[in-house]
Amino acid sequence: MLSDLSIFVKAKRKEVGLTQWDLSQKAGVGLRFVRDLEQGKRTLRMDTVNKVLMLFGQQLGPTPMPRDD
C-alpha cells in the first residue's frame, strides 16, 4: 500500500520533470532510496527522506493519527 508520502514524492517529481535518477542526484541520495520511497517502503531514515522533501520545500513533521474509538 502506498503512503501519502510516497504518492506526494512521485507526483512532485513528475510535476517538475525529474527522473528518479535526477531526483536522487539533486537530493544527494541513492537511486535505490528514491525507488524505495516511491514504492512506500515503511522503514526509511527520516533525515534522508527530508533531503528529498527539501527539494520541494517540505519536511517531515508530526501529523494527527485517526483514532479508532
GIVEN-V415083 format. One record per run of one state. SS is the DSSP state (H for helix, E for strand, C for the rest). FROM is the first residue (numbers start at 1). TO is the last residue. If there is no record, write none. Layout:
BEGIN
[[SS | FROM | TO] [SS | FROM | TO]]
END
This chain:
BEGIN
[[C | 1 | 3] [H | 4 | 15] [C | 16 | 19] [H | 20 | 27] [C | 28 | 30] [H | 31 | 38] [C | 39 | 45] [H | 46 | 54] [C | 55 | 69]]
END
